[in-house]
Amino acid sequence: MDPGFMAERAIDPSTSAARWVVADSLTLELHLEASLFITSLRAWDLSPNTERAYAGRVALYLSYCSGQRLDWRMPSFLPLSGFQRWLVTEPLPPRGHRARAGRPVVRSQNTANAVMTAVASFLRFCVANGWVQPRVAGLLSQPKYLMHVPAGYDAGERDQFRTIDAAAFRFRVTEPGYQDLTPTQIAEMIALAPRARDRFLIALLACTGLRIGEALGLHGQDLHLLASSRDLGCATEGPHVHVRRRTDNPNRALAKARKPRTIPATADLIALYTDYRYERDGVAAAAQGDAEMVFVNLFRPPLGRAMSYPNTKDMFDRLARTARHPARPHMLRHSAATACLREGVDRDVVQYLLGHVSPLSMERYRHVSEVETRAAVDRLEALPEDW
């Protein structure tokens, strides 16, 4: 494909703030409409990571239109359908392990759906601003009647809300399901982690159910691990962690939930934090970095800099290879939620601890274990024959 457009991180010279833009890959000239769309995401209080992802996806659409000699402002059904099909058939550029493997790799249908969602948002934004004809908005969705409504969904007294607007360009993919980790696997991961910082991070996610962005965005002032924090101006009793949404973290970590919440901490978690503080205090350079952040680089430069998500993912990937089972930060969140629900904790309490606004978001968290399914079958076998 001919050179097209790319997502770039730019620095505003007047404010020194970082922002994402879409630019011509040859001339570096900004694509005005796409860059304004990315700017609007910041106005909607979305995270910088969302800006980066949407910038790349919109740039991909603009590059496709440029390569196919199509006007991106006037897409019809066939070009949009062709772009959707191209996403899952065009081999990705060789990079990393793909280059070594020597075999073509294409995008998954889930990835294509994410790209089409971003493109639809971009085109609707352009319609609202008069840059794209209104008819385009009608191509992006189609009415769908919900034969089976999700648990908790209000269909209305006359079922008037059963018909919704569904994405017109979306692959039907098999639900992969959600994975969690057993208590034994979590304990093994903590034991295998060679560093106190990593052991504390694993335990924190498993104990509190925090999202990884919430954990990496924690400041020292968010950890109240004494029996009483009244001297700090906090009336919450017992050891606990405050989760607050901040948009100025140096590692761009962002709490998804906009409402702050407080999560109790256990004695085991406090002990692991004590070990981490001793490890951190032993690295003198750490004090010269982002001292207010809880999780910082201690073993690779720049020392003391707030720990980033890529570094965290690398750590979990190494643990997964050592433990010989999948290990991702979000799996620990599912494990925490499942443990609470299995112990009979009220769903409203679990919803608060996880920071969910809608109770519908709780449906994914109750994982049935193999032990439970086997016990259910054994109970059925034990019933009398004439039952």
LODO-509078 format. One record per residue (C-alpha): residue in three letters; z, y, x. Coordinates in steps of 0.02 Angstrom, whole numbers, padded with zeros to 5 digits, always signed. Each point is the difference from the previous one (the first is absolute). Layout:
<rs>
ALAZYX;...
</rs>
This chain:
<rs>
MET+00000+00000+00000;ASP-00037+00176+00058;PRO+00147+00103+00066;GLY+00092+00069-00150;PHE+00177+00063-00028;MET+00171-00040+00067;ALA+00183+00037-00036;GLU+00084+00110+00130;ARG+00176+00063+00026;ALA-00005+00188+00027;ILE+00133+00127+00048;ASP+00011+00163-00097;PRO+00015+00133+00138;SER+00093+00121-00113;THR+00140-00120-00047;SER-00020-00141+00130;ALA+00004-00120-00148;ALA-00104-00159+00007;ARG-00122-00039-00139;TRP-00142-00123-00031;VAL-00178+00058-00027;VAL-00172-00079-00020;ALA-00131+00057+00126;ASP-00178-00037+00053;SER+00011-00129+00139;LEU-00133+00090+00105;THR+00027+00185-00028;LEU+00186-00009-00048;GLU-00039+00120-00142;LEU+00126-00019-00140;HIS-00056-00075-00164;LEU+00068+00136-00114;GLU+00021-00095-00163;ALA+00074-00156+00081;SER+00120+00101+00109;LEU+00059+00100-00151;PHE+00030-00163-00093;ILE+00109-00064+00143;THR+00093+00166+00000;SER+00033-00021-00186;LEU+00090-00165+00037;ARG+00129+00100+00099;ALA+00022+00114-00151;TRP+00037-00156-00105;ASP+00139-00040+00125;LEU-00084-00160+00062;SER+00038-00066+00173;PRO-00101+00039+00158;ASN-00040-00186+00009;THR-00083+00013-00171;GLU-00098+00150+00060;ARG-00060-00097+00152;ALA-00051-00152-00104;TYR-00091+00103-00132;ALA-00089+00105+00132;GLY-00069-00157+00081;ARG-00055-00075-00166;VAL-00087+00159-00059;ALA-00084+00016+00170;LEU-00064-00178-00022;TYR-00078+00045-00168;LEU-00081+00158+00070;SER-00068-00098+00149;TYR-00074-00131-00117;CYS-00086+00134-00104;SER-00066+00083+00157;GLY-00067-00164+00069;GLN-00083-00045-00166;ARG-00070+00177-00023;LEU+00100+00021-00160;ASP+00075+00161-00067;TRP+00187-00035-00007;ARG+00017+00130-00138;MET-00116-00091-00120;PRO+00047-00185+00006;SER-00063-00111-00140;PHE+00060-00172-00048;LEU-00117-00095+00117;PRO+00043+00098+00160;LEU+00186-00016-00035;SER-00020-00186-00035;GLY-00103-00015+00160;PHE+00137+00086+00100;GLN+00130-00118-00072;ARG-00106-00151+00047;TRP-00037+00073+00174;LEU+00186+00014+00035;VAL+00022-00190-00005;THR-00166-00048+00082;GLU-00019+00124+00145;PRO+00078-00073+00160;LEU+00135+00106+00077;PRO-00028+00069+00176;PRO+00063-00120+00136;ARG+00174+00052+00055;GLY+00148-00087+00078;HIS+00012-00183-00050;ARG-00161+00017-00102;ALA-00095+00043+00159;ARG+00073-00151+00090;ALA-00032-00120-00144;GLY-00185+00043-00004;ARG-00016-00028-00188;PRO-00033+00132-00133;VAL+00147+00058-00105;VAL-00020+00087-00168;ARG+00122+00095-00109;SER+00099-00094-00130;GLN-00022+00034-00185;ASN+00176+00073-00003;THR-00051+00125+00135;ALA-00159+00041-00095;ASN+00104+00034-00157;ALA+00110+00120+00099;VAL-00154+00092+00064;MET-00075+00014-00174;THR+00166+00068-00067;ALA-00002+00139+00130;VAL-00184+00039-00032;ALA+00030+00010-00188;SER+00145+00121+00028;PHE-00111+00106+00114;LEU-00143+00007-00125;ARG+00117+00044-00144;PHE+00073+00140+00107;CYS-00176+00065+00030;VAL-00040-00010-00186;ALA+00156+00102-00039;ASN-00057+00133+00123;GLY-00179+00007-00064;TRP-00079-00076+00157;VAL-00055-00160-00087;GLN-00074-00022-00173;PRO+00125-00053-00136;ARG-00104-00155-00040;VAL+00057-00077+00164;ALA+00179-00009-00061;GLY-00059-00108-00144;LEU-00073-00126+00121;LEU+00164-00028+00090;SER+00098-00079-00142;GLN-00028-00104-00155;PRO+00109-00040-00150;LYS+00099-00161+00008;TYR+00101-00080-00139;LEU+00162-00081+00058;MET+00012-00169-00083;HIS+00166-00032+00089;VAL+00107+00151+00043;PRO+00120-00002+00149;ALA+00185-00023-00033;GLY+00076+00166-00051;TYR-00168+00082-00041;ASP+00002+00101-00163;ALA-00164-00035-00091;GLY+00043+00123-00139;GLU+00044-00027-00182;ARG-00184-00031-00044;ASP-00050-00075+00168;GLN-00084+00166+00041;PHE+00046-00017+00184;ARG-00076-00172+00022;THR-00166+00077+00046;ILE+00006+00076+00174;ASP-00123+00072+00125;ALA-00033-00133+00133;ALA-00093+00023+00163;ALA-00184-00040-00022;PHE-00030-00047+00183;ARG+00132-00126+00044;PHE-00010-00180+00058;ARG+00101-00128-00094;VAL+00109-00075+00134;THR+00122-00144-00004;GLU+00180+00059-00003;PRO+00067-00049+00172;GLY+00180+00003-00059;TYR+00148+00072+00092;GLN+00093-00080+00143;ASP+00181+00009+00046;LEU+00108-00077+00135;THR+00144-00121-00021;PRO+00173+00045+00066;THR-00025-00131+00137;GLN-00165+00080+00054;ILE+00079+00173+00003;ALA+00146-00061+00104;GLU-00123-00083+00119;MET-00101+00161+00017;ILE+00158+00098+00043;ALA+00048-00132+00128;LEU-00174+00000+00078;ALA-00012+00190+00015;PRO+00041+00039+00182;ARG+00056+00180-00029;ALA+00148+00070-00097;ARG-00110+00134-00079;ASP-00118-00130-00072;ARG+00142-00109-00062;PHE+00076+00148-00090;LEU-00168+00048-00078;ILE-00030-00176-00066;ALA+00176-00011-00072;LEU-00013+00174-00076;LEU-00160-00045-00094;ALA+00070-00167-00057;CYS+00168+00074-00054;THR-00058+00158-00087;GLY-00178-00039-00057;LEU-00063+00162+00079;ARG-00186+00029+00019;ILE-00050+00007+00183;GLY-00047+00184-00018;GLU+00173+00038-00069;ALA+00083-00091+00146;LEU-00104+00083+00135;GLY+00033+00169-00081;LEU+00189-00016+00006;HIS+00099+00135+00091;GLY+00170-00025+00079;GLN+00080+00104-00137;ASP-00062-00127-00129;LEU+00113-00138+00067;HIS+00177+00012-00068;LEU+00076-00161+00066;LEU+00186+00041-00008;ALA+00116-00051-00141;SER+00003+00183-00055;SER-00124+00139+00035;ARG+00094+00140-00086;ASP+00019+00093+00166;LEU-00190+00008+00003;GLY-00006+00073-00174;CYS-00054-00163-00083;ALA+00099-00063-00148;THR-00077-00175-00001;GLU+00131-00128+00047;GLY-00028-00141+00122;PRO-00136-00025+00133;HIS-00171+00049-00065;VAL-00173+00065+00044;HIS-00082+00153-00077;VAL-00187-00008-00033;ARG-00081+00172-00005;ARG-00182+00051-00009;ARG-00051+00111+00146;THR-00174+00065+00036;ASP+00033+00062+00177;ASN+00051-00158+00092;PRO-00077-00003+00176;ASN-00067-00176-00028;ARG-00069+00049-00172;ALA+00108-00133-00084;LEU+00021+00042-00183;ALA+00113-00067-00137;LYS-00110-00047-00147;ALA+00135+00034-00129;ARG+00022+00185-00034;LYS+00176-00020-00068;PRO+00138-00026+00131;ARG+00109-00154-00015;THR+00150-00080+00085;ILE+00007-00182+00053;PRO+00160-00090+00053;ALA+00009-00075+00175;THR+00084-00163+00051;ALA+00120-00034+00143;ASP-00130-00108+00090;LEU-00125+00144-00008;ILE+00128+00121+00074;ALA+00033-00121+00144;LEU-00186-00009+00040;TYR-00011+00190-00006;THR+00143+00012+00124;ASP-00096-00113+00119;TYR-00155+00108-00021;ARG+00097+00160+00037;TYR+00065-00078+00161;GLU-00177-00050+00048;ARG-00068+00172-00044;ASP+00136+00093+00094;GLY-00046-00100+00154;VAL-00173+00081+00005;ALA+00037+00178+00057;ALA-00178+00060-00034;ALA+00019-00041-00184;ALA+00109+00154-00023;GLN-00147+00108+00053;GLY-00112-00059-00141;ASP+00020+00004-00189;ALA+00189-00015+00008;GLU+00025+00023-00187;MET-00103-00156-00043;VAL+00088-00168-00016;PHE-00141-00107+00069;VAL-00077+00059+00164;ASN-00100-00072+00146;LEU+00116-00075+00130;PHE-00114-00117+00096;ARG-00167+00088+00017;PRO-00049+00182+00027;PRO+00024+00125-00069;LEU+00183-00050+00003;GLY+00104+00076-00139;ARG-00151+00034-00111;ALA+00018-00050-00182;MET-00057-00179-00026;SER-00172-00011-00082;TYR-00064-00126-00125;PRO-00129-00075+00121;ASN+00139-00037+00125;THR+00104-00077-00139;LYS-00145-00109-00057;ASP-00026-00060+00179;MET+00182-00051+00006;PHE-00013-00098-00163;ASP-00162-00082+00057;ARG+00085-00061+00158;LEU+00145-00068-00102;ALA-00119-00088-00118;ARG-00085-00089+00146;THR+00168-00053+00072;ALA+00073-00055-00167;ARG-00165-00082-00052;HIS+00002+00071-00175;PRO-00062+00163-00077;ALA+00119+00146+00028;ARG-00040+00171-00070;PRO+00119+00144-00042;HIS-00040-00003-00186;MET+00045-00184-00010;LEU+00180+00049+00039;ARG-00003+00122-00146;HIS-00052-00142-00116;SER+00135-00109+00075;ALA+00134+00130-00034;ALA-00056+00024-00180;THR-00015-00187-00033;ALA+00174-00032+00072;CYS+00076+00133-00115;LEU-00088-00066-00155;ARG+00043-00179+00043;GLU+00184+00048+00014;GLY-00004+00076-00173;VAL+00000+00185+00048;ASP-00054+00106-00148;ARG-00186+00043+00006;ASP+00037+00185-00024;VAL+00110-00003+00155;VAL-00134-00090+00102;GLN-00129+00124-00062;TYR+00108+00144+00062;LEU+00033-00082+00168;LEU-00186-00027+00028;GLY-00044+00177-00055;HIS-00120-00048-00141;VAL-00033+00123-00141;SER-00074-00125-00121;PRO+00081-00166-00049;LEU-00175-00076+00001;SER+00006+00007+00190;MET+00141-00128-00002;GLU-00109-00142-00065;ARG-00064-00049+00172;TYR+00169-00022+00084;ARG+00073-00159-00075;HIS-00063-00139+00115;VAL+00033-00179-00053;SER+00045-00111+00147;GLU-00051-00181+00027;VAL+00183-00049-00016;GLU+00008+00077-00174;THR-00160-00085-00059;ARG+00059-00169+00067;ALA+00169+00022-00085;ALA-00088+00038-00165;VAL-00104-00159+00011;ASP+00153-00102+00046;ARG+00092+00068-00152;LEU-00145-00052-00113;GLU-00002-00174+00074;ALA+00185-00018-00034;LEU-00018+00036-00187;PRO+00016-00148-00120;GLU-00164-00080-00052;ASP+00028+00043-00184;TRP+00038+00183+00039;
</rs>
